[in-house]
Amino acid sequence: MSLLEKHYTQEHQIFRESIRRYFEREVTPRVEEWEKAGIVPKTVWRDFGSQGFLCPWLPEAYGGVGADLLYSLISMEEGAKTHSSGFLFFLHSDIIVPYLEAFGSEGQKQRWLPGCASGDIITAIAMTEPGTGSDLAAIRTTAVRDGDHYVINGQKTFISNGINCGLVIVVAKTDPAAKPAHAGLSLIVVEEGTPGFEKGRNLEKIGFHSQDTAEMAFTDCRVPAGNLLGQEGRGFYYLMKKLQQERLVAAIGAQVMAEEALRLTIDFAKTREAFGKPIGRFQYLSFELAKLATDVELGRTFMESLILDHMEGREIVQKVSMAKYWIAEMLNRVVERGVQFHGGYGYMEEYPIARLFRDARVYTIFAGTSEIMLLIISRGLGL
Ligand SMILES: Cc1cc2nc3c(=O)[nH]c(=O)nc-3n(C[C@H](O)[C@H](O)[C@H](O)COP(=O)(O)OP(=O)(O)OC[C@H]3O[C@@H](n4cnc5c(N)ncnc54)[C@H](O)[C@@H]3O)c2cc1C
């Protein structure tokens, strides 16, 4: 039995049915089109938001229904069945918007959050720069105070939702001389259309083809000082505060993809015949699938235990780093074997395992690389 079983209510089930039907009707049939276009149309985000599927956890005053994290899990579980990794609604709903809700002033929340819930505002977060990703303290983008404004200069890259976004939280140095360096970081909201803010090209990637991942340039970009999130110089602290949920959500994304890849592979092994019997009846394949199923089950149990801890407000940064590390690596083992056990069909675009194989790859890289996860875990061991 799932650890979460007794936490699901009838409302959760109704939500699951309704989002599943929505995905089947509105998303699955259009994934190919979006993969080719390299982007999910904004109209899809708006429609998704109008159904109440974006940021349902937000308080009613800001356009949500005060839902718990299980609704986010359900959305991701059902979303994984569409094989549409590019529609990164959970990055928006469960990773970026929480910054606005947690650290924004009342005025900022009233201004932005309803649009985030309706899908009129798609969000992005811009930490990574051409010269630095893992090492946030080395960020070079600056935001210099000039009267009632900040003047932002710098470049960002690999920004998810980078083309679609109407609002981006930029991580910039408001005090380049600060010691330690990370004490000089702040979070500043930049809205689409602000002079000096340019979205760059939609980057060509080996996977996540329908995700608009882009470069961004800020050139003497004047942003009202009122767009600062929280306090100046607290940016690194805020990032660390939200890290737990970010890594947990990334681990969930990897887990649900691994489950789908395993399901596809087992289904295939049951029907594909070679040497007069289904390939799943060859002991080698069945044992390998049994090993993968055990890995996937371990990932599920670990993930669910962390979801419960997180919902109960426990501090589990160390464990979510373990989960992000282990589940992302496990996912990559599952998709690699999945392709192999599909034979030539695994290499064909029309078989979803091929796309999952490509899309899985980034999970050990974004939201903190596997090596950075190991660094955090080892530090936690006192090493
Ligand atoms: C599809 C995609 C979407 C992304 N979306 C976003 C986004 O929305 N916003 C955003 O800000 N960023 C985003 N990123 C960027 C991502 O977070 C970074 O690529 C990642 O953090 C790694 O940074 P880097 O690319 O600069 O690699 P580097 O930090 O240069 O690392 C290179 C290699 O060195 C290793 N390494 C670095 N430091 C250490 C160390 N101390 N010990 C051991 N090994 C180390 C790394 O693990 C890696 O293997 C995205 C990336 C991709 C590919």
The ligand as a Gaussian input file, in Angstrom:
#p B3LYP/6-31G(d) Opt

LIG

0 1
 C       17.003000      21.945000     -19.887000
 C       17.588000      22.809000     -18.808000
 C       16.762000      23.668000     -18.107000
 C       17.300000      24.521000     -17.135000
 N       16.472000      25.432000     -16.501000
 C       17.031000      26.384000     -15.703000
 C       16.237000      27.462000     -15.182000
 O       15.022000      27.521000     -15.398000
 N       16.851000      28.417000     -14.443000
 C       18.173000      28.394000     -14.165000
 O       18.672000      29.292000     -13.508000
 N       18.963000      27.377000     -14.654000
 C       18.420000      26.390000     -15.411000
 N       19.203000      25.376000     -15.933000
 C       20.621000      25.378000     -15.632000
 C       21.054000      24.256000     -14.694000
 O       20.534000      24.470000     -13.419000
 C       22.585000      24.241000     -14.738000
 O       22.979000      23.806000     -16.023000
 C       23.178000      23.337000     -13.665000
 O       22.958000      23.881000     -12.389000
 C       24.678000      23.120000     -13.869000
 O       25.329000      24.326000     -14.044000
 P       26.358000      24.502000     -15.267000
 O       25.634000      24.116000     -16.506000
 O       26.919000      25.877000     -15.195000
 O       27.481000      23.450000     -15.016000
 P       28.749000      23.640000     -14.042000
 O       28.319000      24.189000     -12.746000
 O       29.808000      24.355000     -14.792000
 O       29.190000      22.131000     -13.854000
 C       29.865000      21.352000     -14.851000
 C       30.173000      19.983000     -14.249000
 O       31.012000      20.148000     -13.085000
 C       30.395000      19.561000     -11.964000
 N       30.697000      20.343000     -10.766000
 C       30.546000      21.675000     -10.571000
 N       30.905000      22.003000      -9.333000
 C       31.303000      20.871000      -8.715000
 C       31.797000      20.546000      -7.419000
 N       31.921000      21.478000      -6.475000
 N       32.113000      19.260000      -7.148000
 C       31.968000      18.298000      -8.090000
 N       31.512000      18.527000      -9.334000
 C       31.177000      19.803000      -9.643000
 C       28.907000      19.579000     -12.276000
 O       28.201000      18.634000     -11.501000
 C       28.915000      19.266000     -13.755000
 O       29.025000      17.889000     -13.945000
 C       18.681000      24.486000     -16.848000
 C       19.507000      23.584000     -17.542000
 C       18.978000      22.770000     -18.516000
 C       19.901000      21.865000     -19.248000

